[in-house]
Amino acid sequence: MQLVSTIGEWRAFCDAARLANKRVGLVPTMGALHEGHASLMRQAREVCDVVVATIFVNPRQFNQASDLALYPRTPEADEALARNNGVDLLVTPTVDEMWPAFPAPVATTVSVAGVSDQFEGAGRPGHFDGVASVVAKLFNVTGPCAAFFGEKDFQQVAVLRQMVSDLAFDVEIVACPIVREENGLALSSRNVRLSPEGRAQALALNASLQAASAEVASASTLRYRMRKVLETAGVEVVYAEIVDPQTLVPVGDHESGQKRALVCAMVEGVRLLDNGPVVVEGDK
Ligand code: AMP
């Protein structure tokens, strides 16, 4: 595995790989790597010839300074995890390399309207502008590739698919399944901020998804079941919604078919996300 931190070295590596007819796989992360990130690296390894992983805690996507300051950083363990999961190039750019103007405003922002507006976009103003802007830059430096993202951040995948389609990036977005602990808790770098009690409470997110998918019903019945599980566990619900999996528009009670349940809750001050497939049957 090679380690680089400049845009020049990173671009040269990817250009050389394509020149040798190799398919490039990109795994963008913010570090504090866990088995969820490792699964993306392994999926990239399976279908690509070279795997490029990036670790960059992008300050532009944090709307709260405290969240950025508290974001876990484990560079040595990250390097070992990347090495053990088939990464060929690990890119760890500094903020100065990625956004030389920062903390002054960066002149260019990529903003994806519509699919960004609700849920994480509403709760974290500017978050998806920061995500779309940094991922656009990662795609521009990496060049044509397959890029692997986790369904854990379901809305993020929808935002990035829209961006790729609107701006004609030569990038195939590959959405990978959520990796969970045995008890059902979705792995997240933020879980390290939870106490043992908090981790137990956080199980309510997955439990709410299980309740929603247990029996087919109308969207509002599923929403009600999710909220009940979350409220019984005593977590602060930010949203619990049934949405169209492409547009993320909330599903009406007359609609039927395969949809997505999205849940967000605060546990011990940590914003936790989860989601899963559901089937709804509209009221006649
Ligand atoms: P992050 O470092 O949190 O920005 O995440 C980097 C990538 O890993 C994103 O595409 C996430 O969706 C993905 N990811 C994070 N947690 C998981 C998980 N539990 N299962 C699958 N993918 C994940």
Boltz pocket constraint, residues with backbone or C-beta under 6 A from the ligand:
constraints:
  - pocket:
      binder: B
      contacts: [[A, 28], [A, 29], [A, 30], [A, 31], [A, 36], [A, 37], [A, 39], [A, 40], [A, 148], [A, 149], [A, 150], [A, 151], [A, 152], [A, 153], [A, 176], [A, 177], [A, 178], [A, 179], [A, 180], [A, 186], [A, 187], [A, 188], [A, 189]]
      max_distance: 6.0
